[in-house]
Amino acid sequence: MRAKRCVRVCTRLILLLVLTPAILLSPPPRLFAAAPDPDATVPAVGRAWPVGSRPEVLRGWEPPATPYGPGHRGVDLAAAPGTPVRAVAAGRVAFAGRVAGKGVVSVDLTGTGDPLLRTTYEPVTASVEEGEEVEPGEVIGTLDTAGSHCTATCVHWGLRRGDTYLNPLSLLPPWLLHRGPSRLLPVWGLP
């Protein structure tokens, strides 16, 4: 009788040790159905925000009505000068240099189709070079103090496939885009 009870208690402890990390590391359950994604052709391969863990979006993506029309071809994320700027997803640095007096880093994202998706970050003082492989969350530079088109300092984050601009926020999976507080689930009723 004691042996059975010991086996049962040990089994519960092992299950608790195995399931707890899995539960803590999994995304929170979805309570509502997600709205349809207008950029369904963009895989949610992002694993990090370009700056911070959930920066304020100062200006959202506003696609132009025509290829050369007015709009905002990216998003502006609030950040202080000198803030590390990180690669959102794995890829290869396509460009790291100055364009029209602004520091720009562009990264072609690995495995995102043909042509590859390309993210851009500006104004950035690059710490990477053209051709370098980068991982999600890897620092690619720091936010410049000059060259921002925002009233407050910001990083402009863009996304393109070929000549088509897309919403860069569509790269982020829901668990990263709408991260809420961690939730512990009860373990009652385990065998």
C-alpha positions in Angstrom: 0.0 0.0 0.0 2.8 2.4 0.9 4.7 1.6 -2.3 1.6 2.4 -4.4 1.2 5.7 -2.6 4.9 6.6 -3.0 4.7 5.8 -6.8 1.6 8.0 -7.1 3.2 10.9 -5.3 6.5 10.6 -7.2 4.5 10.5 -10.5 2.7 13.7 -9.6 5.9 15.4 -8.6 7.6 14.4 -11.9 4.5 15.6 -13.9 4.6 18.9 -11.9 8.3 19.4 -12.7 7.8 18.6 -16.4 4.6 20.6 -17.0 5.4 23.7 -15.0 8.1 25.0 -17.4 5.9 24.2 -20.4 3.0 26.0 -18.9 5.0 29.0 -17.9 6.8 29.4 -21.2 3.7 28.9 -23.4 1.7 31.9 -24.7 -1.4 32.9 -22.8 -4.6 31.4 -24.1 -6.6 33.4 -26.7 -9.8 34.7 -25.3 -11.2 36.2 -28.4 -10.9 35.4 -32.1 -8.1 37.4 -33.8 -9.1 39.8 -36.5 -8.1 38.8 -40.1 -4.6 39.7 -40.9 -4.4 42.1 -43.9 -0.7 41.0 -44.4 -1.4 37.3 -44.6 1.6 36.9 -46.9 3.9 38.0 -44.1 4.9 35.1 -41.9 5.1 36.0 -38.2 8.8 35.2 -37.9 9.7 38.0 -35.5 11.0 37.0 -32.1 12.0 40.4 -30.7 11.0 44.1 -30.9 13.5 46.4 -32.5 13.8 48.4 -29.3 12.7 47.6 -25.8 10.2 44.8 -24.9 7.0 46.6 -25.9 7.8 50.1 -27.1 5.2 52.8 -27.7 4.2 53.1 -31.4 4.4 56.8 -32.0 3.1 56.5 -35.6 1.6 53.5 -37.2 1.8 52.1 -40.7 -0.2 54.1 -43.3 0.1 52.5 -46.7 0.1 54.9 -49.6 -2.8 54.8 -52.1 -0.4 54.8 -55.0 3.2 53.7 -55.3 4.5 57.3 -55.0 1.7 58.7 -53.0 1.8 60.1 -49.4 1.8 57.6 -46.5 4.0 56.2 -43.8 5.9 53.1 -45.0 6.7 51.7 -41.6 6.1 52.3 -37.9 7.9 54.7 -35.5 8.8 53.3 -32.1 9.7 55.5 -29.2 13.2 55.1 -27.8 15.9 57.2 -26.3 19.1 58.1 -28.2 21.7 55.4 -27.8 19.2 52.7 -27.3 20.3 49.3 -28.7 18.4 48.4 -31.9 17.9 44.7 -32.5 17.2 42.5 -35.4 13.5 41.3 -35.3 14.2 38.0 -37.0 17.0 35.9 -38.3 18.6 37.1 -41.6 21.6 38.6 -43.4 22.5 42.2 -43.3 21.8 43.6 -46.8 22.9 47.2 -46.1 24.6 49.0 -43.2 25.5 52.6 -43.9 24.2 56.1 -44.6 21.4 57.2 -46.9 20.6 60.9 -47.3 22.6 61.6 -44.1 20.8 59.0 -42.0 22.2 55.7 -40.7 20.3 52.8 -42.0 20.5 49.0 -41.5 18.5 46.6 -43.7 18.2 42.9 -43.0 16.9 40.3 -45.5 14.9 37.8 -43.5 15.8 34.1 -43.9 13.2 31.7 -45.3 10.5 34.3 -46.0 9.9 33.6 -49.7 11.1 35.0 -53.0 11.8 37.8 -53.0 12.9 37.8 -49.3 11.2 40.1 -46.8 13.5 43.0 -45.9 13.4 45.0 -42.6 14.9 48.5 -42.3 15.8 50.4 -39.2 16.7 54.1 -39.1 18.4 56.3 -37.9 20.9 53.8 -36.6 24.6 53.8 -36.1 25.4 50.3 -37.4 27.4 47.7 -35.4 27.1 45.1 -38.1 28.4 44.9 -41.7 26.9 44.0 -45.0 26.7 40.2 -45.4 26.7 39.4 -41.7 24.2 36.8 -40.4 22.1 38.1 -37.5 19.8 36.3 -35.0 16.5 37.5 -33.5 17.2 40.0 -30.8 20.9 40.5 -31.8 22.0 44.2 -31.5 22.6 45.6 -35.0 23.3 49.2 -33.9 22.3 52.1 -31.7 19.6 54.7 -32.2 21.2 58.0 -33.5 20.4 61.3 -31.9 20.0 63.0 -35.3 18.1 62.0 -38.4 14.8 61.0 -36.8 11.6 62.3 -38.4 9.7 62.1 -35.2 9.1 65.0 -32.8 10.5 62.7 -30.0 13.5 60.4 -30.7 12.3 57.2 -32.4 13.4 54.4 -34.6 11.6 54.0 -37.9 11.1 50.3 -38.6 10.0 49.3 -42.2 9.3 46.1 -44.1 9.3 45.4 -47.8 8.9 42.5 -50.2 10.5 43.6 -53.4 9.1 47.1 -54.1 6.0 46.5 -51.9 5.9 48.1 -48.5 4.2 46.0 -45.8 3.2 46.6 -42.1 6.3 45.6 -40.1 4.0 44.8 -37.1 2.7 41.8 -39.0 6.1 40.1 -38.5 5.4 39.8 -34.8 3.4 36.8 -33.6 0.4 37.6 -31.3 2.1 36.4 -28.2 4.8 39.0 -28.7 2.6 41.8 -30.1 0.0 41.5 -27.4 2.0 40.1 -24.5 0.0 40.1 -21.3 1.0 39.2 -17.8 2.3 35.6 -17.1 -0.4 33.2 -15.9 -0.1 30.2 -13.6 -2.5 27.5 -14.2 -3.7 25.1 -11.5 -2.3 21.5 -11.5 -5.3 20.0 -9.6 -6.5 16.6 -10.7 -3.1 15.2 -11.9 -3.0 11.5 -11.5 
